[in-house]
Amino acid sequence: MNNITIQSPQTSRLSSVDFDNLPFGEIFSDHMFVADYRDGKWQDARVVPFAPITLSPSNLALHYGQSIFEGMKAFKDKDGKPMLFRPEQHAIRINKSAHRMSMPDIPEDLFMDAVNTLIGLDHAWIPPKRGSALYIRPFMFATDAVIGVRASKTYKFIIFTGPVGPYYSKPLNLVTADEYVRAVPGGVGEAKAAGNYAAAIYPTDLAHTAGFDQILWTDNRDYKYIQECGTMNVFFVIGDTVVTPNLNGAILKGITRDSLLTLLRAEGTKVEERPISIDELIEAHKEGKLIDAFGAGTAAVVSQIQSISYKENGEYVKMELPDVKSRDISIRLKKEINDIRARLAADPHGWMHEVKVSSPVMG
Ligand SMILES: Cc1ncc(COP(=O)(O)O)c(C=O)c1O
């Protein structure tokens, strides 16, 4: 167990929160975890009141982007106990991101102790309603105050949290990327690096202006092979087979993706992780075999796809998919994960992790 000092705010802000009307990502809980990396090790692990931080204008992360993050959630189970879903996978992934960005490892036990301590203290911030959650944002960024393109020698690892309502995503109308790319093999698409998200904003804005919800990202050579959808992994049901793009270095290794693949394989559904092209989707759609499609990620678990548009001779062609209510696999998978998270269903893969609650420390 790491030595984490705790200082709570004088008064909690919890009573001012309307749990029935939670805007996403705007309300933050009482505490945050902070640790500093210097002299080659993580030090001063502490939980303090959530508050702004000060940075030098020459902070290296602001200029050259050494900044990575994770996104995970704490839930209340059916008995009101605080639970985390596969937290160790997030610890593993933040270190993969750190490695790619020349940043230091966060020991898995420090990550786990930090998340457990923080959620234990702010457990009352987990909204009680089914489908609501306490969103957890661990992130690490460079703190050297120096202008120079090189790895920082110092970093901050911070975790803060905030309550979010049930994430309802309306069926998505997607457009395939045919000019901009999200990621390329050998690039940083497999890392949760801040710059990936910045680079996607402009093309996503263009897609919104053209009337679409999200981009179906494709490869950088032919704009043909599917990668992801918005900030989610993507699945297609073609006939009796569930197909998702194989991890090729340009695709984030989603924890929801892995969980869905595990559930599908356990129930004996035919699953393929392989390159899948827009041409194959068009063909399958023509033959009436493209019966379901969905994005997968922590935020919504499963977001069904209503249509996929692509350009042909300069004009958009829209492929309408079957009515979302008629879908079998996407509806079932979403319910299965949500039931495991609420502990309404068995957890055969040991994904749920209970958090020990604790009281604020005044001082
Ligand atoms: C680019 C991208 N792809 C996929 C995902 C889904 O990953 P996960 O299921 O771990 O939330 C995310 C969200 O973290 C993402 O940012």
The ligand as an SDF file (V2000), in Angstrom:
LIG
                    3D

 16 16  0  0  0  0  0  0  0  0999 V2000
  -10.1050    6.6850  -29.5950 C   0  0  0  0  0  0  0  0  0  0  0  0
  -10.8490    5.7630  -28.6820 C   0  0  0  0  0  0  0  0  0  0  0  0
  -11.2030    4.5530  -29.1330 N   0  0  0  0  0  0  0  0  0  0  0  0
  -11.8720    3.6810  -28.3520 C   0  0  0  0  0  0  0  0  0  0  0  0
  -12.2300    4.0020  -27.0590 C   0  0  0  0  0  0  0  0  0  0  0  0
  -12.9640    3.0100  -26.2110 C   0  0  0  0  0  0  0  0  0  0  0  0
  -12.1310    2.5300  -25.1980 O   0  0  0  0  0  0  0  0  0  0  0  0
  -12.7240    2.0110  -23.8190 P   0  0  0  0  0  0  0  0  0  0  0  0
  -13.6650    0.9220  -24.1630 O   0  0  0  0  0  0  0  0  0  0  0  0
  -11.5400    1.5220  -23.0710 O   0  0  0  0  0  0  0  0  0  0  0  0
  -13.4110    3.1630  -23.1840 O   0  0  0  0  0  0  0  0  0  0  0  0
  -11.8800    5.2740  -26.5450 C   0  0  0  0  0  0  0  0  0  0  0  0
  -12.2320    5.6470  -25.1680 C   0  0  0  0  0  0  0  0  0  0  0  0
  -11.4050    5.5130  -24.2930 O   0  0  0  0  0  0  0  0  0  0  0  0
  -11.1690    6.1730  -27.3730 C   0  0  0  0  0  0  0  0  0  0  0  0
  -10.8060    7.3790  -26.9110 O   0  0  0  0  0  0  0  0  0  0  0  0
  1  2  1  0
  2  3  1  0
  2 15  2  0
  3  4  2  0
  4  5  1  0
  5  6  1  0
  5 12  2  0
  6  7  1  0
  7  8  1  0
  8  9  2  0
  8 10  1  0
  8 11  1  0
 12 13  1  0
 12 15  1  0
 13 14  2  0
 15 16  1  0
M  END
$$$$
